[in-house]
Amino acid sequence: MVMAAAIEGQTAGTLTWPNAIRVAGVDIFHDLTAAEATWRSLETSQHSYTPYQRFDFLANWQRQVGEREGLRPFIVVAHDSERRPLLLLPLAIEQRLGANCASFMGGKHATFNMALCEKDFAVNATEADVTALIGSIAERSRADALVLCQQPLRWQELPNPLALLPHQPSVNDCPLLVIEPGAAPATLISNSFRRRLKGKERKLQPLPGYRYHVAADSADVCRLLDWFFRVKPQRMAEQKLPNVFAEPGIEQFIRTACLAPRGDGKGYAIDIHALECDEEVIAIFAGVSDGHRFSMMFNTYTMSANAKFSPGLILMRDIIDRHAGQDYRAFDLGIGSDEYKRLFCKDDEAIVDSFIPLSLRGKPAASALSAINRAKRAVKHNPALLEIAQNLRSMFR
């Protein structure tokens, strides 16, 4: 009864599509608990998804952040004619420009957004499948538009089926380090840069208990997060930036996700890497990983004199070396063009946005949101306009 009540519309009335189209219809859930079993069943090696779409990551975000912002779960499960799940879209509904817009859960805390989907479907999906999916969502819901931002075109060499939708470049690209199998260290980080980092690290190595490690238990996680939430506001104030981690629910979300065990038993939903000594934490980087790629979420470094030895860069080198040794194939430091990212990530990964109207009311909203993002991208990629925007932001702040 709980599951039936959580599905929008009656599943018995699911639309049927021609046999050539694999998507036979959709179920739409407005309750995380009702969708959990199906969601977790798609988190296997037979499915394609990014670590940002794990249930434990997004459920914690929705409960701690999304609910506070008035977002309502809108979880779409597409199935074939035998009702086998093909794809799950972890979305949430919010009012934007007078329309009910469904966007990916996770907000700005998810670098990449994708559906969780069966690998065979990812490889063989057609425009007809995607058209059937969109038509079924429009028929069975009161959503006016899909606002699907920051989607990779591919993930782990598999195409993203939703990239078959009309799309445009996202506001930002994502700097990326590609790790070839058996790559020599100099191909990842140049010998000259490594020597510079080793010279800086020699100033830190005499510190008692100096070490690099990954938080392995709850006590370690909590200790490092306590330090992070003390130091990060000081760093942001120093840079005259607003403390985004003080926004309602953000700290609770991060703490909960950093303590949520992954379903495969390999760490937590968010892993914390740290450089420290007996006297203090020197730097931390936290991110998500899946055996193929490490993706950074947040970081900071000490306010002490040890900051002058570039502990953040040393820690990034350690993280890259660790994951390359575990046969990872990619590393990223999140979207944006910050200079320090270019020290490690020489390539760019294109990510795209789709604005899909589902109703007459959704058409102007989708068109306006698309135009806004195009304008933001134009500013970001024009140095003169970007400088003006940054000056205005500082002035208003």
Disulfide bonds with the S-S distance in Angstrom:
none
